[in-house]
Amino acid sequence: MYSWLRFRSLIQTEESLSVMRGRSWEANGRPMKGFPTLAQVEKADNEQLARWFRFLPSGETVSDQKIMERIAERFEKLGGMTAELSKKIGM
């Protein structure tokens, strides 16, 4: 039987592996597959933008690269990375 700490450790390991596989995590804890849409980028708060900014790959297609550019623009406009935000989203 797993203890809570062991269970949490397994979850964190899966999150780390998913990030290394190019997936990021949405604010609700679900894994996000692929890139967000521009509409999602426009609605996202600073924390979600930080997660995308940090964990999404740079983008292989022109549309993915445009989305990443928009994420970077909005993220910087909303204050960019802070020590607290970096600690909250991890890695």
C-alpha positions as CSV (number, residue, x, y, z in Angstrom):
1,M,0.0,0.0,0.0
2,Y,1.4,3.4,-1.0
3,S,1.7,6.2,1.4
4,W,0.5,9.7,0.4
5,L,4.1,10.9,0.0
6,R,4.9,7.9,-2.2
7,F,1.8,8.6,-4.3
8,R,2.6,12.3,-4.6
9,S,6.2,11.4,-5.6
10,L,4.8,9.1,-8.4
11,I,2.6,11.9,-9.7
12,Q,5.4,14.4,-9.7
13,T,7.6,11.9,-11.6
14,E,4.9,11.5,-14.2
15,E,4.5,15.3,-14.5
16,S,8.3,15.6,-15.0
17,L,8.3,12.9,-17.6
18,S,5.4,14.4,-19.4
19,V,7.2,17.8,-19.5
20,M,10.3,16.1,-20.9
21,R,8.1,14.5,-23.6
22,G,7.0,18.0,-24.7
23,R,3.6,18.1,-22.9
24,S,2.7,20.8,-20.5
25,W,0.1,20.9,-17.7
26,E,-3.0,23.0,-17.7
27,A,-3.9,24.9,-14.5
28,N,-6.5,22.3,-13.7
29,G,-3.8,19.6,-13.5
30,R,-4.7,17.9,-16.8
31,P,-1.9,17.2,-19.3
32,M,-2.1,19.4,-22.3
33,K,-1.4,17.9,-25.7
34,G,-0.1,20.1,-28.4
35,F,-0.1,23.9,-28.6
36,P,-2.9,26.1,-27.3
37,T,-5.0,28.1,-29.8
38,L,-4.6,31.8,-30.1
39,A,-7.9,32.2,-28.4
40,Q,-6.7,30.2,-25.4
41,V,-3.5,32.3,-25.3
42,E,-5.6,35.5,-25.2
43,K,-7.7,34.2,-22.3
44,A,-4.8,32.8,-20.3
45,D,-3.7,34.3,-17.0
46,N,0.0,34.9,-16.1
47,E,0.4,31.5,-14.5
48,Q,-0.8,29.6,-17.5
49,L,1.3,31.7,-19.8
50,A,4.3,31.0,-17.6
51,R,3.7,27.2,-17.9
52,W,3.4,27.4,-21.7
53,F,6.4,29.7,-21.9
54,R,8.6,27.4,-19.9
55,F,7.4,23.9,-20.9
56,L,6.2,24.1,-24.5
57,P,8.8,23.3,-27.2
58,S,9.8,26.2,-29.5
59,G,7.5,24.9,-32.3
60,E,8.1,23.1,-35.5
61,T,5.5,24.7,-37.7
62,V,5.0,28.4,-38.5
63,S,1.7,28.4,-36.7
64,D,3.2,27.0,-33.6
65,Q,6.0,29.5,-33.7
66,K,3.4,32.4,-34.0
67,I,1.6,31.0,-31.0
68,M,4.9,30.9,-29.0
69,E,5.6,34.5,-30.0
70,R,2.2,35.6,-28.8
71,I,2.7,33.7,-25.6
72,A,6.0,35.5,-25.0
73,E,4.5,38.9,-25.9
74,R,1.5,38.5,-23.5
75,F,3.7,36.9,-20.8
76,E,6.1,39.8,-20.8
77,K,3.2,42.4,-20.9
78,L,1.7,40.8,-17.8
79,G,5.0,41.0,-15.8
80,G,7.0,38.0,-17.0
81,M,8.6,35.5,-14.7
82,T,9.0,36.2,-11.0
83,A,10.7,34.1,-8.4
84,E,7.3,33.2,-6.8
85,L,5.8,32.2,-10.2
86,S,8.9,30.2,-11.1
87,K,8.7,28.3,-7.8
88,K,5.0,27.7,-8.2
89,I,5.2,26.2,-11.7
90,G,8.4,24.3,-11.1
91,M,11.4,23.2,-13.0
